[in-house]
Every structure is written in C-alpha cells, then in structure tokens.
Amino acid sequence: MSTLPFTLPTCDRPAAIRLEVYSPANGRLHGSLDAVVYACAEHAVEAVSAIEAAGLTAYRWSAPGVDINRGCGYAHVFAPGTPLSTAGGAR
C-alpha cells in the first residue's frame, strides 16, 4: 500500500462512513480514484479536512443497508507503489 499524503484520524470504533479519495486528472478534481478511507462518525469531518488539505477530493460513498465492516482510520490505496499525487493524478 502506498503512503497517504495526509494523516487520518484513528480510533478503535467501527467506521460509519467510507470516503473515496480522488486526485485531480484530466482537468477534473475527481479525475483519479486513488484510495478509499474509513472513519467513525466522530472523526468523519476531520478525515475529510485532512484529505482536502492535501489537495485531494473526498467523496462520501453510501449504499443503504451495506455494512462497512472496517475500523476508523483504515485505508486502501489503489495502484500499490504509486503515491497519491496532487499534480495530475496518480495513474
């Protein structure tokens, strides 16, 4: 997994939200889906703020009735070995 260019809040609680993390590409702020991160309800705003402060876009993913089944602070970065970029996308 690549290193995130921001620090996520973390705790022992189950995640309440899933955030897709996009870097800009092709003239769009959400041009490249680079990671998915999870946060509890208490840390959701802090997670979005950290993502946006790194020049990335956070999109809250939701699907009614779907159990997130991850802990607060868990992250999955796509394209292992490729760091997230704020200058044109990671891929």
PDB file with one MODEL, atoms N, CA, C and O in Angstrom:
MODEL        1
ATOM      1  N   MET A   1       0.847  -1.180   0.000  1.00  0.00           N
ATOM      2  CA  MET A   1       0.000   0.000   0.000  1.00  0.00           C
ATOM      3  C   MET A   1       0.885   1.234   0.000  1.00  0.00           C
ATOM      4  O   MET A   1       1.891   1.283   0.708  1.00  0.00           O
ATOM      5  N   SER A   2       0.518   2.217  -0.781  1.00  0.00           N
ATOM      6  CA  SER A   2       1.251   3.477  -0.824  1.00  0.00           C
ATOM      7  C   SER A   2       0.990   4.285   0.429  1.00  0.00           C
ATOM      8  O   SER A   2       0.008   4.061   1.138  1.00  0.00           O
ATOM      9  N   THR A   3       1.868   5.214   0.688  1.00  0.00           N
ATOM     10  CA  THR A   3       1.690   6.115   1.806  1.00  0.00           C
ATOM     11  C   THR A   3       0.725   7.218   1.416  1.00  0.00           C
ATOM     12  O   THR A   3       0.830   7.788   0.330  1.00  0.00           O
ATOM     13  N   LEU A   4      -0.206   7.516   2.290  1.00  0.00           N
ATOM     14  CA  LEU A   4      -1.140   8.611   2.042  1.00  0.00           C
ATOM     15  C   LEU A   4      -0.440   9.933   2.285  1.00  0.00           C
ATOM     16  O   LEU A   4       0.394  10.024   3.185  1.00  0.00           O
ATOM     17  N   PRO A   5      -0.756  10.968   1.501  1.00  0.00           N
ATOM     18  CA  PRO A   5      -0.138  12.280   1.713  1.00  0.00           C
ATOM     19  C   PRO A   5      -0.843  13.093   2.797  1.00  0.00           C
ATOM     20  O   PRO A   5      -0.756  14.321   2.815  1.00  0.00           O
ATOM     21  N   PHE A   6      -1.531  12.412   3.690  1.00  0.00           N
ATOM     22  CA  PHE A   6      -2.223  13.037   4.805  1.00  0.00           C
ATOM     23  C   PHE A   6      -2.319  11.996   5.917  1.00  0.00           C
ATOM     24  O   PHE A   6      -2.133  10.802   5.685  1.00  0.00           O
ATOM     25  N   THR A   7      -2.611  12.466   7.120  1.00  0.00           N
ATOM     26  CA  THR A   7      -2.753  11.567   8.257  1.00  0.00           C
ATOM     27  C   THR A   7      -4.220  11.454   8.616  1.00  0.00           C
ATOM     28  O   THR A   7      -4.896  12.461   8.828  1.00  0.00           O
ATOM     29  N   LEU A   8      -4.707  10.238   8.684  1.00  0.00           N
ATOM     30  CA  LEU A   8      -6.097  10.006   9.048  1.00  0.00           C
ATOM     31  C   LEU A   8      -6.249   9.924  10.558  1.00  0.00           C
ATOM     32  O   LEU A   8      -5.362   9.423  11.250  1.00  0.00           O
ATOM     33  N   PRO A   9      -7.380  10.418  11.071  1.00  0.00           N
ATOM     34  CA  PRO A   9      -7.671  10.170  12.475  1.00  0.00           C
ATOM     35  C   PRO A   9      -7.954   8.677  12.631  1.00  0.00           C
ATOM     36  O   PRO A   9      -8.378   8.028  11.675  1.00  0.00           O
ATOM     37  N   THR A  10      -7.731   8.143  13.787  1.00  0.00           N
ATOM     38  CA  THR A  10      -7.977   6.720  14.004  1.00  0.00           C
ATOM     39  C   THR A  10      -8.407   6.478  15.441  1.00  0.00           C
ATOM     40  O   THR A  10      -8.007   7.203  16.352  1.00  0.00           O
ATOM     41  N   CYS A  11      -9.220   5.459  15.632  1.00  0.00           N
ATOM     42  CA  CYS A  11      -9.639   5.053  16.962  1.00  0.00           C
ATOM     43  C   CYS A  11     -10.063   3.589  16.865  1.00  0.00           C
ATOM     44  O   CYS A  11      -9.911   2.966  15.814  1.00  0.00           O
ATOM     45  N   ASP A  12     -10.580   3.055  17.927  1.00  0.00           N
ATOM     46  CA  ASP A  12     -10.965   1.644  17.941  1.00  0.00           C
ATOM     47  C   ASP A  12     -12.413   1.393  17.525  1.00  0.00           C
ATOM     48  O   ASP A  12     -12.872   0.251  17.532  1.00  0.00           O
ATOM     49  N   ARG A  13     -13.123   2.445  17.167  1.00  0.00           N
ATOM     50  CA  ARG A  13     -14.534   2.286  16.826  1.00  0.00           C
ATOM     51  C   ARG A  13     -14.717   1.808  15.383  1.00  0.00           C
ATOM     52  O   ARG A  13     -13.831   1.986  14.548  1.00  0.00           O
ATOM     53  N   PRO A  14     -15.866   1.203  15.101  1.00  0.00           N
ATOM     54  CA  PRO A  14     -16.168   0.811  13.722  1.00  0.00           C
ATOM     55  C   PRO A  14     -16.398   2.056  12.861  1.00  0.00           C
ATOM     56  O   PRO A  14     -16.884   3.076  13.349  1.00  0.00           O
ATOM     57  N   ALA A  15     -16.053   1.963  11.609  1.00  0.00           N
ATOM     58  CA  ALA A  15     -16.263   3.079  10.682  1.00  0.00           C
ATOM     59  C   ALA A  15     -17.753   3.259  10.411  1.00  0.00           C
ATOM     60  O   ALA A  15     -18.510   2.292  10.326  1.00  0.00           O
ATOM     61  N   ALA A  16     -18.146   4.505  10.280  1.00  0.00           N
ATOM     62  CA  ALA A  16     -19.531   4.840   9.956  1.00  0.00           C
ATOM     63  C   ALA A  16     -19.647   5.337   8.516  1.00  0.00           C
ATOM     64  O   ALA A  16     -20.726   5.302   7.923  1.00  0.00           O
ATOM     65  N   ILE A  17     -18.519   5.803   7.956  1.00  0.00           N
ATOM     66  CA  ILE A  17     -18.549   6.310   6.586  1.00  0.00           C
ATOM     67  C   ILE A  17     -17.363   5.765   5.786  1.00  0.00           C
ATOM     68  O   ILE A  17     -16.321   5.414   6.339  1.00  0.00           O
ATOM     69  N   ARG A  18     -17.555   5.709   4.492  1.00  0.00           N
ATOM     70  CA  ARG A  18     -16.497   5.350   3.547  1.00  0.00           C
ATOM     71  C   ARG A  18     -16.296   6.559   2.644  1.00  0.00           C
ATOM     72  O   ARG A  18     -17.254   7.086   2.079  1.00  0.00           O
ATOM     73  N   LEU A  19     -15.051   6.995   2.511  1.00  0.00           N
ATOM     74  CA  LEU A  19     -14.732   8.138   1.668  1.00  0.00           C
ATOM     75  C   LEU A  19     -13.846   7.690   0.509  1.00  0.00           C
ATOM     76  O   LEU A  19     -12.809   7.061   0.718  1.00  0.00           O
ATOM     77  N   GLU A  20     -14.260   8.017  -0.705  1.00  0.00           N
ATOM     78  CA  GLU A  20     -13.410   7.794  -1.861  1.00  0.00           C
ATOM     79  C   GLU A  20     -12.492   9.009  -1.979  1.00  0.00           C
ATOM     80  O   GLU A  20     -12.938  10.146  -1.824  1.00  0.00           O
ATOM     81  N   VAL A  21     -11.217   8.767  -2.253  1.00  0.00           N
ATOM     82  CA  VAL A  21     -10.224   9.834  -2.335  1.00  0.00           C
ATOM     83  C   VAL A  21      -9.766   9.953  -3.786  1.00  0.00           C
ATOM     84  O   VAL A  21      -9.247   9.003  -4.371  1.00  0.00           O
ATOM     85  N   TYR A  22      -9.969  11.136  -4.351  1.00  0.00           N
ATOM     86  CA  TYR A  22      -9.629  11.395  -5.748  1.00  0.00           C
ATOM     87  C   TYR A  22      -8.520  12.437  -5.846  1.00  0.00           C
ATOM     88  O   TYR A  22      -8.480  13.390  -5.068  1.00  0.00           O
ATOM     89  N   SER A  23      -7.629  12.248  -6.801  1.00  0.00           N
ATOM     90  CA  SER A  23      -6.670  13.297  -7.131  1.00  0.00           C
ATOM     91  C   SER A  23      -7.076  13.877  -8.473  1.00  0.00           C
ATOM     92  O   SER A  23      -7.729  13.203  -9.269  1.00  0.00           O
ATOM     93  N   PRO A  24      -6.691  15.131  -8.733  1.00  0.00           N
ATOM     94  CA  PRO A  24      -7.067  15.765  -9.985  1.00  0.00           C
ATOM     95  C   PRO A  24      -6.401  15.084 -11.180  1.00  0.00           C
ATOM     96  O   PRO A  24      -5.246  14.664 -11.108  1.00  0.00           O
ATOM     97  N   ALA A  25      -7.137  14.987 -12.260  1.00  0.00           N
ATOM     98  CA  ALA A  25      -6.601  14.447 -13.512  1.00  0.00           C
ATOM     99  C   ALA A  25      -7.519  14.883 -14.645  1.00  0.00           C
ATOM    100  O   ALA A  25      -8.731  15.002 -14.464  1.00  0.00           O
ATOM    101  N   ASN A  26      -6.939  15.118 -15.796  1.00  0.00           N
ATOM    102  CA  ASN A  26      -7.704  15.489 -16.986  1.00  0.00           C
ATOM    103  C   ASN A  26      -8.597  16.703 -16.759  1.00  0.00           C
ATOM    104  O   ASN A  26      -9.707  16.766 -17.288  1.00  0.00           O
ATOM    105  N   GLY A  27      -8.122  17.656 -15.981  1.00  0.00           N
ATOM    106  CA  GLY A  27      -8.857  18.890 -15.746  1.00  0.00           C
ATOM    107  C   GLY A  27     -10.024  18.755 -14.776  1.00  0.00           C
ATOM    108  O   GLY A  27     -10.828  19.679 -14.652  1.00  0.00           O
ATOM    109  N   ARG A  28     -10.131  17.620 -14.084  1.00  0.00           N
ATOM    110  CA  ARG A  28     -11.232  17.422 -13.140  1.00  0.00           C
ATOM    111  C   ARG A  28     -10.679  17.176 -11.750  1.00  0.00           C
ATOM    112  O   ARG A  28      -9.654  16.510 -11.601  1.00  0.00           O
ATOM    113  N   LEU A  29     -11.342  17.702 -10.730  1.00  0.00           N
ATOM    114  CA  LEU A  29     -10.911  17.492  -9.354  1.00  0.00           C
ATOM    115  C   LEU A  29     -11.048  16.034  -8.933  1.00  0.00           C
ATOM    116  O   LEU A  29     -10.330  15.567  -8.050  1.00  0.00           O
ATOM    117  N   HIS A  30     -11.965  15.324  -9.564  1.00  0.00           N
ATOM    118  CA  HIS A  30     -12.184  13.917  -9.228  1.00  0.00           C
ATOM    119  C   HIS A  30     -11.771  13.025 -10.399  1.00  0.00           C
ATOM    120  O   HIS A  30     -12.501  12.119 -10.801  1.00  0.00           O
ATOM    121  N   GLY A  31     -10.599  13.303 -10.927  1.00  0.00           N
ATOM    122  CA  GLY A  31     -10.152  12.603 -12.127  1.00  0.00           C
ATOM    123  C   GLY A  31      -9.601  11.219 -11.900  1.00  0.00           C
ATOM    124  O   GLY A  31      -9.673  10.386 -12.805  1.00  0.00           O
ATOM    125  N   SER A  32      -9.048  10.929 -10.724  1.00  0.00           N
ATOM    126  CA  SER A  32      -8.410   9.643 -10.484  1.00  0.00           C
ATOM    127  C   SER A  32      -8.778   9.123  -9.098  1.00  0.00           C
ATOM    128  O   SER A  32      -8.421   9.728  -8.087  1.00  0.00           O
ATOM    129  N   LEU A  33      -9.496   7.996  -9.055  1.00  0.00           N
ATOM    130  CA  LEU A  33      -9.831   7.379  -7.774  1.00  0.00           C
ATOM    131  C   LEU A  33      -8.584   6.659  -7.278  1.00  0.00           C
ATOM    132  O   LEU A  33      -8.150   5.674  -7.875  1.00  0.00           O
ATOM    133  N   ASP A  34      -8.013   7.150  -6.193  1.00  0.00           N
ATOM    134  CA  ASP A  34      -6.728   6.638  -5.720  1.00  0.00           C
ATOM    135  C   ASP A  34      -6.782   5.873  -4.414  1.00  0.00           C
ATOM    136  O   ASP A  34      -5.891   5.070  -4.140  1.00  0.00           O
ATOM    137  N   ALA A  35      -7.809   6.101  -3.598  1.00  0.00           N
ATOM    138  CA  ALA A  35      -7.873   5.413  -2.308  1.00  0.00           C
ATOM    139  C   ALA A  35      -9.301   5.429  -1.782  1.00  0.00           C
ATOM    140  O   ALA A  35     -10.151   6.195  -2.236  1.00  0.00           O
ATOM    141  N   VAL A  36      -9.529   4.571  -0.825  1.00  0.00           N
ATOM    142  CA  VAL A  36     -10.774   4.560  -0.065  1.00  0.00           C
ATOM    143  C   VAL A  36     -10.367   4.561   1.404  1.00  0.00           C
ATOM    144  O   VAL A  36      -9.541   3.754   1.828  1.00  0.00           O
ATOM    145  N   VAL A  37     -10.947   5.466   2.168  1.00  0.00           N
ATOM    146  CA  VAL A  37     -10.634   5.539   3.593  1.00  0.00           C
ATOM    147  C   VAL A  37     -11.929   5.463   4.397  1.00  0.00           C
ATOM    148  O   VAL A  37     -13.013   5.756   3.893  1.00  0.00           O
ATOM    149  N   TYR A  38     -11.789   5.066   5.651  1.00  0.00           N
ATOM    150  CA  TYR A  38     -12.940   4.843   6.502  1.00  0.00           C
ATOM    151  C   TYR A  38     -12.770   5.628   7.799  1.00  0.00           C
ATOM    152  O   TYR A  38     -11.661   5.769   8.314  1.00  0.00           O
ATOM    153  N   ALA A  39     -13.889   6.138   8.319  1.00  0.00           N
ATOM    154  CA  ALA A  39     -13.852   6.909   9.562  1.00  0.00           C
ATOM    155  C   ALA A  39     -15.125   6.674  10.355  1.00  0.00           C
ATOM    156  O   ALA A  39     -16.181   6.394   9.788  1.00  0.00           O
ATOM    157  N   CYS A  40     -15.014   6.790  11.671  1.00  0.00           N
ATOM    158  CA  CYS A  40     -16.197   6.730  12.526  1.00  0.00           C
ATOM    159  C   CYS A  40     -16.923   8.078  12.415  1.00  0.00           C
ATOM    160  O   CYS A  40     -16.396   9.029  11.838  1.00  0.00           O
ATOM    161  N   ALA A  41     -18.128   8.145  12.969  1.00  0.00           N
ATOM    162  CA  ALA A  41     -18.908   9.381  12.889  1.00  0.00           C
ATOM    163  C   ALA A  41     -18.178  10.550  13.542  1.00  0.00           C
ATOM    164  O   ALA A  41     -18.255  11.676  13.049  1.00  0.00           O
ATOM    165  N   GLU A  42     -17.476  10.304  14.635  1.00  0.00           N
ATOM    166  CA  GLU A  42     -16.764  11.367  15.347  1.00  0.00           C
ATOM    167  C   GLU A  42     -15.598  11.930  14.534  1.00  0.00           C
ATOM    168  O   GLU A  42     -15.309  13.123  14.631  1.00  0.00           O
ATOM    169  N   HIS A  43     -14.932  11.112  13.749  1.00  0.00           N
ATOM    170  CA  HIS A  43     -13.753  11.541  13.008  1.00  0.00           C
ATOM    171  C   HIS A  43     -14.006  11.822  11.526  1.00  0.00           C
ATOM    172  O   HIS A  43     -13.059  12.100  10.791  1.00  0.00           O
ATOM    173  N   ALA A  44     -15.239  11.758  11.076  1.00  0.00           N
ATOM    174  CA  ALA A  44     -15.556  11.941   9.658  1.00  0.00           C
ATOM    175  C   ALA A  44     -15.145  13.314   9.127  1.00  0.00           C
ATOM    176  O   ALA A  44     -14.512  13.407   8.076  1.00  0.00           O
ATOM    177  N   VAL A  45     -15.494  14.363   9.836  1.00  0.00           N
ATOM    178  CA  VAL A  45     -15.160  15.721   9.392  1.00  0.00           C
ATOM    179  C   VAL A  45     -13.648  15.920   9.380  1.00  0.00           C
ATOM    180  O   VAL A  45     -13.109  16.531   8.458  1.00  0.00           O
ATOM    181  N   GLU A  46     -12.968  15.411  10.394  1.00  0.00           N
ATOM    182  CA  GLU A  46     -11.511  15.517  10.465  1.00  0.00           C
ATOM    183  C   GLU A  46     -10.846  14.778   9.294  1.00  0.00           C
ATOM    184  O   GLU A  46      -9.852  15.257   8.747  1.00  0.00           O
ATOM    185  N   ALA A  47     -11.386  13.621   8.912  1.00  0.00           N
ATOM    186  CA  ALA A  47     -10.840  12.861   7.778  1.00  0.00           C
ATOM    187  C   ALA A  47     -11.009  13.645   6.474  1.00  0.00           C
ATOM    188  O   ALA A  47     -10.072  13.742   5.682  1.00  0.00           O
ATOM    189  N   VAL A  48     -12.191  14.199   6.253  1.00  0.00           N
ATOM    190  CA  VAL A  48     -12.438  14.989   5.035  1.00  0.00           C
ATOM    191  C   VAL A  48     -11.515  16.203   5.010  1.00  0.00           C
ATOM    192  O   VAL A  48     -10.953  16.524   3.964  1.00  0.00           O
ATOM    193  N   SER A  49     -11.352  16.873   6.131  1.00  0.00           N
ATOM    194  CA  SER A  49     -10.473  18.043   6.195  1.00  0.00           C
ATOM    195  C   SER A  49      -9.034  17.671   5.849  1.00  0.00           C
ATOM    196  O   SER A  49      -8.362  18.412   5.131  1.00  0.00           O
ATOM    197  N   ALA A  50      -8.550  16.530   6.352  1.00  0.00           N
ATOM    198  CA  ALA A  50      -7.182  16.085   6.060  1.00  0.00           C
ATOM    199  C   ALA A  50      -7.005  15.785   4.576  1.00  0.00           C
ATOM    200  O   ALA A  50      -5.984  16.134   3.983  1.00  0.00           O
ATOM    201  N   ILE A  51      -7.997  15.140   3.983  1.00  0.00           N
ATOM    202  CA  ILE A  51      -7.948  14.809   2.551  1.00  0.00           C
ATOM    203  C   ILE A  51      -7.908  16.079   1.722  1.00  0.00           C
ATOM    204  O   ILE A  51      -7.075  16.207   0.825  1.00  0.00           O
ATOM    205  N   GLU A  52      -8.794  17.015   2.009  1.00  0.00           N
ATOM    206  CA  GLU A  52      -8.869  18.256   1.238  1.00  0.00           C
ATOM    207  C   GLU A  52      -7.645  19.138   1.456  1.00  0.00           C
ATOM    208  O   GLU A  52      -7.223  19.832   0.531  1.00  0.00           O
ATOM    209  N   ALA A  53      -7.066  19.129   2.655  1.00  0.00           N
ATOM    210  CA  ALA A  53      -5.857  19.918   2.918  1.00  0.00           C
ATOM    211  C   ALA A  53      -4.674  19.408   2.090  1.00  0.00           C
ATOM    212  O   ALA A  53      -3.730  20.155   1.831  1.00  0.00           O
ATOM    213  N   ALA A  54      -4.723  18.140   1.677  1.00  0.00           N
ATOM    214  CA  ALA A  54      -3.671  17.563   0.836  1.00  0.00           C
ATOM    215  C   ALA A  54      -3.909  17.836  -0.645  1.00  0.00           C
ATOM    216  O   ALA A  54      -3.161  17.344  -1.491  1.00  0.00           O
ATOM    217  N   GLY A  55      -4.949  18.620  -0.972  1.00  0.00           N
ATOM    218  CA  GLY A  55      -5.237  18.954  -2.363  1.00  0.00           C
ATOM    219  C   GLY A  55      -6.011  17.874  -3.097  1.00  0.00           C
ATOM    220  O   GLY A  55      -6.048  17.859  -4.327  1.00  0.00           O
ATOM    221  N   LEU A  56      -6.627  16.973  -2.350  1.00  0.00           N
ATOM    222  CA  LEU A  56      -7.399  15.876  -2.932  1.00  0.00           C
ATOM    223  C   LEU A  56      -8.882  16.112  -2.684  1.00  0.00           C
ATOM    224  O   LEU A  56      -9.255  16.992  -1.908  1.00  0.00           O
ATOM    225  N   THR A  57      -9.722  15.330  -3.340  1.00  0.00           N
ATOM    226  CA  THR A  57     -11.162  15.454  -3.190  1.00  0.00           C
ATOM    227  C   THR A  57     -11.701  14.228  -2.470  1.00  0.00           C
ATOM    228  O   THR A  57     -11.356  13.097  -2.810  1.00  0.00           O
ATOM    229  N   ALA A  58     -12.552  14.458  -1.469  1.00  0.00           N
ATOM    230  CA  ALA A  58     -13.208  13.371  -0.745  1.00  0.00           C
ATOM    231  C   ALA A  58     -14.658  13.286  -1.216  1.00  0.00           C
ATOM    232  O   ALA A  58     -15.355  14.297  -1.301  1.00  0.00           O
ATOM    233  N   TYR A  59     -15.096  12.076  -1.517  1.00  0.00           N
ATOM    234  CA  TYR A  59     -16.484  11.840  -1.904  1.00  0.00           C
ATOM    235  C   TYR A  59     -17.059  10.789  -0.974  1.00  0.00           C
ATOM    236  O   TYR A  59     -16.538   9.676  -0.890  1.00  0.00           O
ATOM    237  N   ARG A  60     -18.119  11.132  -0.283  1.00  0.00           N
ATOM    238  CA  ARG A  60     -18.739  10.183   0.647  1.00  0.00           C
ATOM    239  C   ARG A  60     -19.549   9.166  -0.140  1.00  0.00           C
ATOM    240  O   ARG A  60     -20.494   9.512  -0.849  1.00  0.00           O
ATOM    241  N   TRP A  61     -19.161   7.910   0.000  1.00  0.00           N
ATOM    242  CA  TRP A  61     -19.844   6.803  -0.650  1.00  0.00           C
ATOM    243  C   TRP A  61     -20.875   6.266   0.309  1.00  0.00           C
ATOM    244  O   TRP A  61     -20.601   6.125   1.501  1.00  0.00           O
ATOM    245  N   SER A  62     -22.058   5.963  -0.189  1.00  0.00           N
ATOM    246  CA  SER A  62     -23.057   5.348   0.678  1.00  0.00           C
ATOM    247  C   SER A  62     -23.903   4.380  -0.131  1.00  0.00           C
ATOM    248  O   SER A  62     -24.173   4.584  -1.315  1.00  0.00           O
ATOM    249  N   ALA A  63     -24.300   3.345   0.535  1.00  0.00           N
ATOM    250  CA  ALA A  63     -25.219   2.369  -0.031  1.00  0.00           C
ATOM    251  C   ALA A  63     -26.088   1.878   1.125  1.00  0.00           C
ATOM    252  O   ALA A  63     -25.606   1.173   2.011  1.00  0.00           O
ATOM    253  N   PRO A  64     -27.354   2.247   1.115  1.00  0.00           N
ATOM    254  CA  PRO A  64     -28.237   1.867   2.219  1.00  0.00           C
ATOM    255  C   PRO A  64     -28.207   0.359   2.465  1.00  0.00           C
ATOM    256  O   PRO A  64     -28.295  -0.442   1.534  1.00  0.00           O
ATOM    257  N   GLY A  65     -28.081  -0.005   3.739  1.00  0.00           N
ATOM    258  CA  GLY A  65     -28.117  -1.407   4.107  1.00  0.00           C
ATOM    259  C   GLY A  65     -26.797  -2.148   3.971  1.00  0.00           C
ATOM    260  O   GLY A  65     -26.718  -3.330   4.306  1.00  0.00           O
ATOM    261  N   VAL A  66     -25.751  -1.469   3.482  1.00  0.00           N
ATOM    262  CA  VAL A  66     -24.448  -2.116   3.323  1.00  0.00           C
ATOM    263  C   VAL A  66     -23.623  -1.884   4.587  1.00  0.00           C
ATOM    264  O   VAL A  66     -23.447  -0.746   5.023  1.00  0.00           O
ATOM    265  N   ASP A  67     -23.127  -2.952   5.161  1.00  0.00           N
ATOM    266  CA  ASP A  67     -22.285  -2.864   6.357  1.00  0.00           C
ATOM    267  C   ASP A  67     -20.860  -2.534   5.920  1.00  0.00           C
ATOM    268  O   ASP A  67     -20.286  -3.245   5.095  1.00  0.00           O
ATOM    269  N   ILE A  68     -20.285  -1.464   6.466  1.00  0.00           N
ATOM    270  CA  ILE A  68     -18.949  -1.031   6.071  1.00  0.00           C
ATOM    271  C   ILE A  68     -17.891  -2.035   6.527  1.00  0.00           C
ATOM    272  O   ILE A  68     -16.959  -2.327   5.779  1.00  0.00           O
ATOM    273  N   ASN A  69     -18.022  -2.560   7.733  1.00  0.00           N
ATOM    274  CA  ASN A  69     -17.156  -3.625   8.233  1.00  0.00           C
ATOM    275  C   ASN A  69     -15.661  -3.282   8.225  1.00  0.00           C
ATOM    276  O   ASN A  69     -14.833  -4.135   7.906  1.00  0.00           O
ATOM    277  N   ARG A  70     -15.317  -2.052   8.570  1.00  0.00           N
ATOM    278  CA  ARG A  70     -13.925  -1.602   8.699  1.00  0.00           C
ATOM    279  C   ARG A  70     -13.821  -0.748   9.962  1.00  0.00           C
ATOM    280  O   ARG A  70     -14.831  -0.310  10.514  1.00  0.00           O
ATOM    281  N   GLY A  71     -12.604  -0.522  10.402  1.00  0.00           N
ATOM    282  CA  GLY A  71     -12.376   0.318  11.563  1.00  0.00           C
ATOM    283  C   GLY A  71     -12.022   1.738  11.157  1.00  0.00           C
ATOM    284  O   GLY A  71     -11.575   1.979  10.036  1.00  0.00           O
ATOM    285  N   CYS A  72     -12.222   2.669  12.067  1.00  0.00           N
ATOM    286  CA  CYS A  72     -11.874   4.065  11.849  1.00  0.00           C
ATOM    287  C   CYS A  72     -10.372   4.186  11.569  1.00  0.00           C
ATOM    288  O   CYS A  72      -9.549   3.682  12.333  1.00  0.00           O
ATOM    289  N   GLY A  73     -10.029   4.849  10.480  1.00  0.00           N
ATOM    290  CA  GLY A  73      -8.637   5.058  10.109  1.00  0.00           C
ATOM    291  C   GLY A  73      -8.106   4.066   9.096  1.00  0.00           C
ATOM    292  O   GLY A  73      -6.979   4.220   8.626  1.00  0.00           O
ATOM    293  N   TYR A  74      -8.893   3.040   8.740  1.00  0.00           N
ATOM    294  CA  TYR A  74      -8.451   2.072   7.747  1.00  0.00           C
ATOM    295  C   TYR A  74      -8.416   2.734   6.370  1.00  0.00           C
ATOM    296  O   TYR A  74      -9.300   3.523   6.035  1.00  0.00           O
ATOM    297  N   ALA A  75      -7.402   2.416   5.579  1.00  0.00           N
ATOM    298  CA  ALA A  75      -7.297   2.970   4.220  1.00  0.00           C
ATOM    299  C   ALA A  75      -6.857   1.887   3.258  1.00  0.00           C
ATOM    300  O   ALA A  75      -6.033   1.036   3.594  1.00  0.00           O
ATOM    301  N   HIS A  76      -7.412   1.926   2.064  1.00  0.00           N
ATOM    302  CA  HIS A  76      -6.966   1.062   0.974  1.00  0.00           C
ATOM    303  C   HIS A  76      -6.559   1.976  -0.178  1.00  0.00           C
ATOM    304  O   HIS A  76      -7.378   2.736  -0.696  1.00  0.00           O
ATOM    305  N   VAL A  77      -5.292   1.896  -0.574  1.00  0.00           N
ATOM    306  CA  VAL A  77      -4.779   2.718  -1.668  1.00  0.00           C
ATOM    307  C   VAL A  77      -4.696   1.850  -2.911  1.00  0.00           C
ATOM    308  O   VAL A  77      -4.115   0.765  -2.879  1.00  0.00           O
ATOM    309  N   PHE A  78      -5.273   2.322  -4.002  1.00  0.00           N
ATOM    310  CA  PHE A  78      -5.212   1.600  -5.269  1.00  0.00           C
ATOM    311  C   PHE A  78      -3.856   1.819  -5.918  1.00  0.00           C
ATOM    312  O   PHE A  78      -3.163   2.781  -5.587  1.00  0.00           O
ATOM    313  N   ALA A  79      -3.469   0.952  -6.828  1.00  0.00           N
ATOM    314  CA  ALA A  79      -2.179   1.022  -7.536  1.00  0.00           C
ATOM    315  C   ALA A  79      -1.028   1.045  -6.540  1.00  0.00           C
ATOM    316  O   ALA A  79      -0.340   2.059  -6.417  1.00  0.00           O
ATOM    317  N   PRO A  80      -0.806  -0.064  -5.824  1.00  0.00           N
ATOM    318  CA  PRO A  80       0.278  -0.114  -4.834  1.00  0.00           C
ATOM    319  C   PRO A  80       1.607   0.324  -5.435  1.00  0.00           C
ATOM    320  O   PRO A  80       1.928   0.027  -6.586  1.00  0.00           O
ATOM    321  N   GLY A  81       2.360   1.035  -4.617  1.00  0.00           N
ATOM    322  CA  GLY A  81       3.666   1.512  -5.062  1.00  0.00           C
ATOM    323  C   GLY A  81       3.618   2.852  -5.763  1.00  0.00           C
ATOM    324  O   GLY A  81       4.664   3.438  -6.042  1.00  0.00           O
ATOM    325  N   THR A  82       2.427   3.350  -6.056  1.00  0.00           N
ATOM    326  CA  THR A  82       2.275   4.637  -6.718  1.00  0.00           C
ATOM    327  C   THR A  82       1.719   5.630  -5.717  1.00  0.00           C
ATOM    328  O   THR A  82       0.557   5.513  -5.329  1.00  0.00           O
ATOM    329  N   PRO A  83       2.507   6.604  -5.285  1.00  0.00           N
ATOM    330  CA  PRO A  83       1.985   7.564  -4.306  1.00  0.00           C
ATOM    331  C   PRO A  83       0.881   8.425  -4.896  1.00  0.00           C
ATOM    332  O   PRO A  83       0.876   8.722  -6.091  1.00  0.00           O
ATOM    333  N   LEU A  84      -0.042   8.817  -4.052  1.00  0.00           N
ATOM    334  CA  LEU A  84      -1.078   9.740  -4.483  1.00  0.00           C
ATOM    335  C   LEU A  84      -0.446  11.045  -4.904  1.00  0.00           C
ATOM    336  O   LEU A  84       0.552  11.470  -4.322  1.00  0.00           O
ATOM    337  N   SER A  85      -1.006  11.677  -5.891  1.00  0.00           N
ATOM    338  CA  SER A  85      -0.421  12.911  -6.408  1.00  0.00           C
ATOM    339  C   SER A  85      -1.467  13.998  -6.446  1.00  0.00           C
ATOM    340  O   SER A  85      -2.638  13.737  -6.722  1.00  0.00           O
ATOM    341  N   THR A  86      -1.050  15.206  -6.172  1.00  0.00           N
ATOM    342  CA  THR A  86      -1.956  16.349  -6.312  1.00  0.00           C
ATOM    343  C   THR A  86      -1.631  17.120  -7.584  1.00  0.00           C
ATOM    344  O   THR A  86      -2.135  18.224  -7.792  1.00  0.00           O
ATOM    345  N   ALA A  87      -0.800  16.547  -8.422  1.00  0.00           N
ATOM    346  CA  ALA A  87      -0.411  17.224  -9.659  1.00  0.00           C
ATOM    347  C   ALA A  87      -0.663  16.330 -10.855  1.00  0.00           C
ATOM    348  O   ALA A  87       0.267  15.847 -11.501  1.00  0.00           O
ATOM    349  N   GLY A  88      -1.944  16.118 -11.139  1.00  0.00           N
ATOM    350  CA  GLY A  88      -2.280  15.408 -12.360  1.00  0.00           C
ATOM    351  C   GLY A  88      -2.746  13.984 -12.181  1.00  0.00           C
ATOM    352  O   GLY A  88      -2.972  13.300 -13.179  1.00  0.00           O
ATOM    353  N   GLY A  89      -2.900  13.502 -10.964  1.00  0.00           N
ATOM    354  CA  GLY A  89      -3.412  12.165 -10.746  1.00  0.00           C
ATOM    355  C   GLY A  89      -2.309  11.165 -10.530  1.00  0.00           C
ATOM    356  O   GLY A  89      -1.177  11.355 -10.975  1.00  0.00           O
ATOM    357  N   ALA A  90      -2.646  10.112  -9.851  1.00  0.00           N
ATOM    358  CA  ALA A  90      -1.642   9.105  -9.510  1.00  0.00           C
ATOM    359  C   ALA A  90      -1.459   8.070 -10.604  1.00  0.00           C
ATOM    360  O   ALA A  90      -0.467   7.342 -10.589  1.00  0.00           O
ATOM    361  N   ARG A  91      -2.369   7.979 -11.538  1.00  0.00           N
ATOM    362  CA  ARG A  91      -2.243   6.969 -12.578  1.00  0.00           C
ATOM    363  C   ARG A  91      -2.209   7.619 -13.930  1.00  0.00           C
ATOM    364  O   ARG A  91      -2.106   6.929 -14.945  1.00  0.00           O
TER     365      ARG A  91
ENDMDL
END
